[in-house]
C-alpha cells in the first residue's frame, strides 16, 4: 500500500495527481470512463474531465457548450476525425456525437453558455493545436502560447496551450478574476498556488479559483507544456454569488495566462 501523494485540495486551488485519480462512467457514456477534475461539487463553475475511451466508446450528448482536446488515439466529433492534438468546440444545444473506434483519451470541458445580446451564438469549430498561431508571452521566445478558441466575444471562454522552454517562467505572480482548469501535457516545473509551492509534472491537473495567487516556472531538461482553460469576455458583475456558482470572467488585457 502506497499512501504518498503530491495531491492537495484547498478552497482556492486543487492539485490532482494521477495516483489519486478515480475512474467512473458518467451518465450516458458508452464503453468509456471519466476522471472528473473540476465541477460544481469542488467549487468550479465549469466541468472538466479526462474521458478514457475503449473500442466503441462514446460520450453522452451535452446541452452545454463542450470543448474536446485529444490526448491520445483518435476520436470523431460528428463528421470530423481528430488525432492527438486535435480539438473541437461544440456549441450549446448542438447534439454532436463524440466517439472512438479504438482506445483513446481526451480532455473534455463543459460549461453553461453565457450569451451577449450584441453577438450571435458560436458555431462548431475544429482544429489542430500545431496549426494554431503561436505568440510569445511578453515577447519572450521561450514562452509560447497557442490559442485554440478564437479571440472573439462570441465565445465566453478560451483554451490555450502554453509551452515553456527549460528555465522559462511567468514574469510575475498573478491574481485575477478568471478561473482556470489546467492539465500538464509535457515536462514539469514548480507551481505557486495560493501560498503553497508544488512540484508538477505531465499528467497533473490543477484547478485555480478566481483571485488565487499563481505562478509557474519550468524545471528540467525538456520543455514544459500545459493546456489551460479560462473564462473570458464577460463582465464580472454577471457572475453568480458564492464559490460554487460562478459565471464567466471579464477580458483583462493584463492577464498573461
Secondary structure, DSSP 8 states (H G I E B T S, - for coil): -------EEETTEEEE-GGG---B--TT-EEEEEEEEE-GGGT-SSEEEEEEEEEEEE----SSEEEEEEEESEEEETTEEEETTEEEEE-TT----EEESS-EEEEEEEE-----TTS-----EEEEGGGS-EEEGGG-TTEEEEESS-S-TT-SEEEEEEEE-TT-B-SS-B--S--EEEEEEE-EEEEEETTEEEEEETT-EEEE-TT--EEEEE-SSS-EEEEEEEE-SS-GGGS-SSTT--------TT---
